[in-house]
Amino acid sequence: MSAAGEMERKYVLRSWSVQNKNKYEEVNRAEGCWFWNTDGKKYLDFSSQLVNMNIGHKHPKVIEAIKEQMDKVCYVTPNYASEPRGKLAELIANHTPGDLCKTLFTLGGAEANDNAIKIARAYTGRFKVLARYRSYHGATYGAITLTGDPRRPPVEPGIPGVVHVFEPYCYRCSFGKSYPGCGLECAEHVREVIQYEGPNNVAAFFVEPVTGTNGVFVPPKEYLPRIREICDEFGVLLVADEVMTGWGRTGKWFGVDNWDVVPDIMTMAKGLTQGYIPLGAVVVNQKIADYFEDNMLWCGLTYSGHPLACACGVATVEVYKEEKLIENAAKMGEILKKRLDEIYDAHPSVGDVRSIGLFAAIELVKDRETKEPLSPWNGPDPGIMGKIGACLKEKGIYIYQRWNYLFLAPPTAINEEELNFGMDVIDECLKLADESLNS
Ligand SMILES: Cc1ncc(COP(=O)(O)O)c(C=O)c1O
């Protein structure tokens, strides 16, 4: 273990882990789509770290913009105006859809969702909030209560008033239906839940346009437009959590752009500064912005709109545009889809492949008929996922894994050669999964 690894082991509480199970490999170099450990081993970053490093590591333009801002002023309170903060908020207004127009800056995605809950409750005067079971919205108390996945129950009770609904997971439909011909029951069920909760009590429905860490569920094309209609019918605000799907991940600027749906509130983080400096944001539409012209906004953070983070964000958005990275994500996404289809055909252990742009999941099963997961949902890995992970690492790619899923989300800056290298390695390592079916 390196000296840094030893210090971390001794002094750092690492998130989402039992501490004595952690490994402490040190990374001390990164560039573009690649990073290196201290032994000089090189990895292709096929998950953009935690699906945030969208334009890739160490982009010189972004680094220069941060340095320039440091030379001017590192920090001013949110009560003074600051050029990068205003500029970034304008860029956000210009790139988000519809009349989303005004931004409250936070430090990350969870805080963005917590503040979106407060804003939705204040604006509507209602207190209940809907979210989906298979979802992740962050680890602060409000955001983890919105979250439906297994990260929520250990920290309950959370905040009051959160109600969960089922999601469009067509491969394992909660309603036992198949798309098309399902009557979009996953959306109609939301309508029914709103009626039972009392439409006058429901402030907002939080959705990841494409569910992220719970398995990359790309919804049927009618789903989000129908959810928009249902929200409008009852005056419920639609909040799009674009923390993962925003800024090019799906081959469009934002996930909702794939279906031309305009939310009332959008939350974002990750690809906004892609982690060079942490930053999140809550973006509201004109009506909500107007409401706060005369009403108090009960939200605030010492580091809201930190100038260094905003300068980083401005340069990042410029890079997306100058290097046509959103277009590249769409183009590379086509190649990724083709390679995923080939992987599905070649490997009996692959139950489903799902992708949109450069956002994809491979779902592994013991049996295509029964769809039994290769590794149990929220259970201990019987060993096979660990073996696949070790194989991927050994052959030089880093991939985020969870349960029986492999998540593929390389930087939007990836080129065809790099993408094919990553897919070749996955193809090779999945042979281990196939072999496990017969053992
Ligand atoms: C969809 C979604 N929302 C919110 C969050 C929380 O963001 P953060 O970790 O920056 O608080 C995440 C993190 O992965 C996410 O995927």
Ligand as a Chemical Component Dictionary entry (heavy atoms), coordinates in Angstrom:
data_LIG
# 
_chem_comp.id                   LIG 
_chem_comp.type                 NON-POLYMER 
_chem_comp.pdbx_formal_charge   0 
_chem_comp.three_letter_code    LIG 
# 
loop_
_chem_comp_atom.comp_id 
_chem_comp_atom.atom_id 
_chem_comp_atom.alt_atom_id 
_chem_comp_atom.type_symbol 
_chem_comp_atom.charge 
_chem_comp_atom.model_Cartn_x 
_chem_comp_atom.model_Cartn_y 
_chem_comp_atom.model_Cartn_z 
_chem_comp_atom.pdbx_ordinal 
LIG C1 C1 C 0 -29.353 11.095 -10.042 1  
LIG C2 C2 C 0 -28.510 11.547 -8.887  2  
LIG N1 N1 N 0 -28.954 12.517 -8.093  3  
LIG C3 C3 C 0 -28.238 12.971 -7.053  4  
LIG C4 C4 C 0 -26.998 12.456 -6.771  5  
LIG C5 C5 C 0 -26.206 12.977 -5.594  6  
LIG O1 O1 O 0 -25.191 13.812 -6.022  7  
LIG P1 P1 P 0 -23.963 14.143 -5.035  8  
LIG O2 O2 O 0 -23.248 12.870 -4.791  9  
LIG O3 O3 O 0 -23.182 15.178 -5.809  10 
LIG O4 O4 O 0 -24.553 14.714 -3.799  11 
LIG C6 C6 C 0 -26.464 11.444 -7.587  12 
LIG C7 C7 C 0 -25.137 10.866 -7.307  13 
LIG O5 O5 O 0 -24.712 9.903  -7.871  14 
LIG C8 C8 C 0 -27.252 10.974 -8.662  15 
LIG O6 O6 O 0 -26.817 9.988  -9.457  16 
# 
loop_
_chem_comp_bond.comp_id 
_chem_comp_bond.atom_id_1 
_chem_comp_bond.atom_id_2 
_chem_comp_bond.value_order 
_chem_comp_bond.pdbx_ordinal 
LIG C1 C2 SING 1  
LIG C2 N1 SING 2  
LIG C2 C8 DOUB 3  
LIG N1 C3 DOUB 4  
LIG C3 C4 SING 5  
LIG C4 C5 SING 6  
LIG C4 C6 DOUB 7  
LIG C5 O1 SING 8  
LIG O1 P1 SING 9  
LIG P1 O2 DOUB 10 
LIG P1 O3 SING 11 
LIG P1 O4 SING 12 
LIG C6 C7 SING 13 
LIG C6 C8 SING 14 
LIG C7 O5 DOUB 15 
LIG C8 O6 SING 16 
# 
